[in-house]
Amino acid sequence: MIVREVLAEDMLTYAEVKNILSKVKKGRSKDEGELPYGMRRVIEHVETFAKIDAKSARKLVGELSKLDKVRPDIAVRIADIMPQSNDEVRSIYAKERFTLNNKELEEILDIVGKYIK
């Protein structure tokens, strides 16, 4: 497949990818045959690791993005991982040039806690 032009680029959570790929999987006709190996592996991966539904994941990313030290890419990563402890949040921020204080960590965990089933 040759890509001529990228029209838009948006970061997606695992839950959103799972939703999109399930529609693609259902939409394929029997004439098209089996899904390619790579696509089957991606579907298996997102089905295993998506922890919440797509709508909740997007709401979570929106709420996290409102916080000062949470960039959109980190918000998506948090929504994918759904950390439940300070150490898990710190590991997400390990490559950043700043650290979070306990108040900021608790804010993130409180928001994530609202979406854990």
N, C-alpha and C positions, 0 to 999 in steps of 0.2 A: 504494500500500500504506500503510495507516494502522497505525502502531505504537502500541499501547495502553500498554504497560509494558515497560521494559527489565528483564529478569530478572537478567542478569549481563553483565559487561563484562570482556573479557580482551584483552590485546595479543597479536597474532599476528605471526609472522615471515612473510616472503614464501613460504617453503617450506610453511608450514602453510596459508596461503591457497591456494597452488597445489594442495595436496592436497585441500582442501575443495571448491574449484571444479571440479577434475577429476571428483570424485564427483557433483557437481551436473550437470555436462555429460553424464556417462555416464547419469545417471538420467532425463534428459529423454526423453520419448517422442517419436516422430516426429510425432505428432498436435499436439504443442505448437509445432512449427515451429522456426525458427531462433532462436538465442540473441539477446537484445537487443544492440544495438551496444555499450552501456556494459559489459556483461558480457564480450563478446568482447574488448574492449580491455583489461580487467583481466586476463583469462586470458592474453592475449598478453604483457602486462607482467610478470606473475609468472613465466611460463615463461621469459622472457628473463633476468630478474634473480635468480631464486632460485638460489643457488649450492650449496646442500647440501640433503639430504632433510629432511623435517619432524621426524623423530625426532632426528636429529643436531642440528638447529637448536634444539629444545627443551632438549636436554642442554647445549648451548653456553650458552643463556640462563641455565640453572640454575647452571652453573659460574661464569659471569661475575657473576651476582647475589650470589654469596658474597663477592666482593671489596668492600672498603670504599667506594670512590668510584664504584661502578657501580650506578646505579638500574635498576629493571626496564625502563623505557623506553629507556635508553641500551643496556642489554644486548640488547634486540630490535634496535635500530638497528645495533649492532655485528654481530649475527648476520646481518642483511640485507646489510650492506656487506662483511663479511669483510675488514677492513683488514689490510694486510701490511707497513705501515711506521709508524714513530712519527708522521710527519706526517699520515697518514690518521686515526690515532686522535685526534690533537690536533684535527683538523678536526671530528670528531664532538663533541668537548668544547668547541668554540669559544664556544658561548653560555653555558657554565656559569660560575659565579662563582669557580671555583677551577681550578688547573692541575694536571696530573699530573707527578710527577717521573719520571725515567728508569726507576726500578725498577718503578713502577706501570705504565708503558707496556709494559715488557718482560713483565710478568706477563700483561697482556691479550693481547699478541701471542703469547706462548707457548700460552695457552689456545686462541686462534683457530687457531694453527698445527696443533694436534692434529686439527682438523676439516677442514682444507683437503685436497682430494683431489688 
